[in-house]
Amino acid sequence: MAQDFEAIVGLERDALTEIMNIGVSRAASSLRKMIGDQVHLSVPSIDVVSQRRAARLISEREISELIAVRQDFSGPFSGRALLIFPETNSLELVRAVTGGELSAEEVVEMEHEALAETGNVILNSCLATMANMLKRSLTVTIPEILRGSGESLFEVDEAATTDGLVLFLYIDFAVRKRDIRGYIAMMMDIPSLEILRELLAEFIARVVGDDA
């Protein structure tokens, strides 16, 4: 089913990538104001994959425990947004966000708060930008911190015969000259993704109309 969906997106996928890039750019600007230093974030591309495939992709790249900031969203389409880091990168992000002057023990103590705030900024920027550009509204829950494997984060059920879909993005961070990698994932069911696709088609029609 993921392949079927991806085969028909085309321009919609390009539009969504552009929308997410704008959202991430706005998140970088907000983080820059928050920490008082340069922040660079990039989103190379978006993949539409099954939950099982998303779990495999991240497991192939990361061998350490994963930490994620999760926020659920609802509206015309609904789902679950995740900002995911390997554990070593999450601690590096905390050091960058807090100025790099904390002891190892203080970094661990600050990890939960710093990750929740960073995740809230990045995920909210992406979701708010998506909602605004698609001319819809979304309700977003407060951030929650999760730890575990790719299978647990993406809620893979080996006994299930069908899989939900995941919009999967690899992102690069550069904060205070520290290179940090992470992932943004949005888990949605098929009906929500179909609605998102329709809204993206409307967005493209508006852009084409404005250009004309």
Helices and strands as residue ranges (DSSP letters): H 2-9, H 11-35, E 39-42, E 46-50, H 51-61, E 66-74, E 79-86, H 87-97, H 104-133, E 139-140, E 144-148, H 150-153, E 165-175, E 178-188, H 190-211
